[in-house]
Amino acid sequence: MSLRRRSLLHALRGGSVLALSSPRLQKPAHDFVEATRGIPPSKIKDISVKERQPAEGLTDVRITTDQDGLYGNGCGTFHPES
């Protein structure tokens, strides 16, 4: 690893990069906190798994929450060691 990359990673770990503390980058986080203030955290209600191609281990995962319209889709693909 080059010295420049190592220095950058060290600075990021220590939180001393000035660009990360700029007001422009803090605003989205602040807006999110303000928008979600008073809203109870969502809870996972159901996890469903659908096998698309069982021979290849391809699966889809859908996570449903207790809030209407709030869900997540993802890939639960597993590739066993050959």
Rosetta blueprint (number, residue, H / E / L):
1 M L
2 S L
3 L H
4 R H
5 R H
6 R H
7 S H
8 L H
9 L H
10 H H
11 A H
12 L H
13 R H
14 G H
15 G L
16 S L
17 V L
18 L H
19 A H
20 L H
21 S H
22 S L
23 P H
24 R H
25 L H
26 Q H
27 K H
28 P H
29 A H
30 H H
31 D H
32 F H
33 V H
34 E H
35 A H
36 T H
37 R L
38 G L
39 I L
40 P L
41 P L
42 S L
43 K L
44 I E
45 K E
46 D E
47 I E
48 S E
49 V E
50 K E
51 E E
52 R E
53 Q E
54 P H
55 A H
56 E H
57 G L
58 L E
59 T E
60 D E
61 V E
62 R E
63 I E
64 T E
65 T E
66 D L
67 Q L
68 D L
69 G L
70 L L
71 Y E
72 G E
73 N E
74 G E
75 C E
76 G L
77 T L
78 F L
79 H L
80 P L
81 E L
82 S L
